[in-house]
Amino acid sequence: MGTVGRDDDRVAGGGADSGSLTAVRMRQTARRVLALGALGGALFTVGLFVRLRCAVGRCPVPHARRLLDLDAVGSLPRLYITALFLAVAVLAARAAVRVSPPARWWWGLVALGAVVLAAAKSVSVHSSAEKTDGQWVTLVGGLLLTLVGLPALWWAGRRWSVPAAGAVTFLLALYAAAALGLDQVTSLVRALSGGPVSLALATYLEEGGEAVTALLLLARVARWLPPRRSD
């Protein structure tokens, strides 16, 4: 424990060993991201297998089917994406504590946004909004939020000299593109064919795309996490 504490102090102080310690932290982050990626790949592939089995009339028992479904509320694939955003929120909150205003406010906004995205994913706000307001209203609303909110976040980060502003904003935009764009692909497949196999593949692409971009966002936030301040 003492060695770890001294290492953290040297990183925070920018000492001679800070470069090697940063490299160690990057390797540790890479291993964790790869492990999370493998877990997500397994979950979504099993979910696709369950969907395809149901397409030929050989579904597993209802409880297992719902637990492994690609986009059901409370299913493991959906909870996986929710957990990624909660992890982003935790890391962003840690970053906010480690820096001074106004950079603290920027990281606080990222943490708040990640919590909102986690909550929205966990209860399927997007799908509920489509059923209530219609697909095109929901798409236009999501695009407006993206086109207004993310440039404002990027501008604030640049103005407040936050090194992570460009990368984090870009990956949030990439997630928005996956969430909104791939949803339109699934809707198009549903309108053109509606077959269970094609819909299963489209849903796999949609949910998997969201998972990949959320994982990349987590990796980037972890990469730019400011070091702890020295006492």
C-alpha positions in Angstrom: 0.0 0.0 0.0 2.8 2.4 0.8 4.4 1.8 -2.6 1.1 2.6 -4.3 0.8 5.8 -2.4 4.3 7.0 -3.2 3.6 6.1 -6.9 0.4 8.2 -6.9 2.3 11.1 -5.4 5.0 11.0 -8.0 2.4 10.9 -10.8 0.5 13.8 -9.3 3.7 15.8 -8.9 4.9 15.0 -12.4 8.1 13.5 -11.2 10.7 11.6 -13.2 8.7 8.3 -12.9 5.4 9.8 -13.9 5.8 8.8 -17.6 6.4 5.1 -16.7 3.6 5.1 -14.1 1.2 6.6 -16.7 2.2 3.8 -19.1 1.4 1.2 -16.4 -2.0 2.8 -15.8 -2.7 2.8 -19.5 -1.9 -0.9 -19.7 -4.1 -1.7 -16.7 -6.9 0.3 -18.3 -6.4 -1.5 -21.6 -6.7 -4.9 -19.9 -9.9 -3.9 -18.1 -11.4 -2.5 -21.3 -10.5 -5.8 -23.1 -12.1 -7.8 -20.3 -15.3 -5.7 -20.4 -15.3 -6.0 -24.2 -15.1 -9.8 -24.0 -17.9 -9.9 -21.5 -20.1 -7.7 -23.6 -19.3 -9.7 -26.7 -20.3 -12.9 -25.0 -23.6 -11.3 -23.6 -24.7 -9.9 -26.9 -23.7 -13.0 -28.9 -25.7 -15.2 -26.5 -28.6 -12.7 -26.8 -28.5 -13.0 -30.6 -28.4 -16.8 -30.3 -31.6 -16.7 -28.1 -33.3 -14.4 -30.7 -32.4 -16.8 -33.5 -33.6 -19.8 -31.6 -36.9 -18.1 -31.0 -37.1 -17.3 -34.7 -37.3 -21.0 -35.5 -39.7 -21.7 -32.7 -37.3 -23.2 -30.1 -37.1 -20.5 -27.4 -35.6 -21.2 -24.0 -37.8 -20.9 -20.9 -39.4 -17.4 -20.6 -37.3 -16.3 -17.6 -34.0 -17.1 -19.4 -35.3 -15.6 -22.6 -36.1 -12.3 -21.0 -32.8 -12.2 -19.0 -30.8 -12.7 -22.2 -32.9 -10.7 -24.6 -31.0 -8.1 -26.6 -33.1 -5.1 -25.8 -35.7 -6.1 -23.1 -35.9 -3.8 -20.0 -33.9 -5.6 -17.2 -32.0 -7.9 -19.6 -28.3 -8.5 -19.1 -27.3 -6.8 -22.5 -29.3 -3.7 -21.6 -27.9 -3.7 -18.0 -24.4 -4.0 -19.5 -24.7 -0.7 -21.3 -26.3 0.9 -18.3 -23.4 -0.2 -16.2 -20.9 1.2 -18.6 -22.5 4.7 -18.3 -22.6 4.4 -14.5 -18.9 3.7 -14.6 -18.3 6.7 -16.8 -20.3 8.8 -14.3 -18.2 7.5 -11.4 -14.9 8.3 -13.2 -16.1 11.7 -14.3 -17.2 12.5 -10.7 -13.7 11.4 -9.5 -12.2 13.7 -12.1 -14.3 16.6 -10.9 -13.1 16.1 -7.4 -9.5 16.1 -8.5 -9.5 19.4 -10.5 -10.4 22.9 -9.7 -13.2 25.1 -11.2 -14.1 25.7 -14.0 -12.8 22.3 -15.2 -14.6 20.7 -12.2 -17.9 22.0 -13.6 -17.2 20.4 -17.0 -16.5 17.0 -15.5 -19.6 17.4 -13.4 -21.6 17.9 -16.5 -20.1 14.8 -18.0 -21.0 12.8 -14.9 -24.5 14.2 -14.9 -24.9 13.3 -18.6 -23.7 9.8 -18.0 -26.2 9.3 -15.2 -29.0 10.5 -17.5 -27.9 8.1 -20.3 -27.7 5.2 -17.8 -31.2 5.9 -16.5 -32.5 6.4 -20.0 -31.0 3.1 -21.2 -32.2 1.1 -18.1 -35.8 2.0 -18.6 -35.7 2.3 -22.5 -36.7 6.0 -22.6 -36.0 6.0 -26.4 -38.5 3.2 -27.2 -41.1 4.6 -24.8 -40.8 8.0 -26.5 -41.2 6.5 -29.9 -44.4 4.7 -28.9 -45.8 8.0 -27.3 -44.6 10.7 -29.7 -43.8 8.8 -32.9 -40.5 7.8 -34.4 -39.7 11.0 -36.3 -40.5 13.3 -33.4 -38.2 11.2 -31.2 -35.5 11.3 -33.9 -35.7 15.0 -34.4 -35.7 15.7 -30.6 -32.6 13.5 -30.1 -30.8 15.2 -33.0 -31.6 18.6 -31.6 -30.3 17.7 -28.1 -27.2 16.2 -29.7 -26.5 19.1 -32.1 -27.0 21.7 -29.4 -25.7 20.0 -26.2 -22.5 18.4 -27.5 -21.1 21.5 -29.2 -21.8 23.5 -26.1 -20.0 20.8 -24.0 -17.0 20.9 -26.4 -16.9 24.7 -26.4 -17.0 24.8 -22.6 -14.3 22.2 -22.3 -12.0 24.1 -24.7 -12.7 27.4 -23.0 -12.0 26.0 -19.6 -8.8 24.2 -20.8 -10.0 20.6 -20.2 -7.6 18.3 -22.1 -10.3 15.6 -22.4 -12.9 17.8 -24.0 -12.3 16.9 -27.6 -12.1 13.1 -27.2 -14.9 12.8 -24.7 -17.3 15.0 -26.8 -16.4 13.1 -29.9 -17.2 9.7 -28.3 -20.5 11.1 -26.9 -21.4 12.2 -30.4 -20.4 8.7 -31.7 -22.7 7.1 -29.2 -25.5 9.4 -30.2 -25.0 8.5 -33.8 -25.1 4.8 -32.9 -28.2 5.2 -30.8 -30.2 7.3 -33.2 -28.8 6.0 -36.5 -28.8 2.3 -35.9 -32.3 2.6 -34.5 -33.4 3.9 -37.9 -31.7 0.9 -39.5 -33.7 -1.4 -37.3 -36.9 0.4 -38.1 -36.1 0.2 -41.8 -35.5 -3.6 -41.6 -38.8 -3.9 -39.7 -40.7 -2.0 -42.4 -39.1 -3.8 -45.3 -39.1 -7.4 -44.1 -40.2 -7.8 -40.6 -38.8 -11.3 -40.5 -37.6 -12.5 -37.1 -34.1 -13.4 -38.3 -33.4 -10.1 -40.0 -34.9 -8.2 -37.0 -32.7 -10.2 -34.7 -29.6 -9.3 -36.7 -30.6 -5.6 -36.9 -31.2 -5.5 -33.1 -27.9 -7.1 -32.5 -26.2 -4.5 -34.6 -28.1 -1.6 -32.9 -27.5 -2.7 -29.3 -24.0 -3.9 -30.0 -23.1 -0.6 -31.6 -24.3 1.3 -28.6 -22.3 -1.0 -26.3 -19.1 -0.6 -28.3 -19.3 3.2 -28.3 -20.2 3.3 -24.6 -17.2 1.1 -23.9 -14.9 3.4 -26.0 -16.2 6.4 -24.0 -15.4 4.7 -20.7 -11.9 3.9 -21.9 -11.3 7.5 -23.0 -12.6 8.9 -19.7 -10.4 6.5 -17.8 -7.4 7.6 -20.0 -8.0 11.3 -19.2 -8.7 10.8 -15.5 -6.6 13.5 -13.7 -4.2 12.2 -11.1 -4.9 12.6 -7.5 -3.6 15.8 -6.0 -0.6 15.5 -3.8 -1.1 16.4 -0.1 
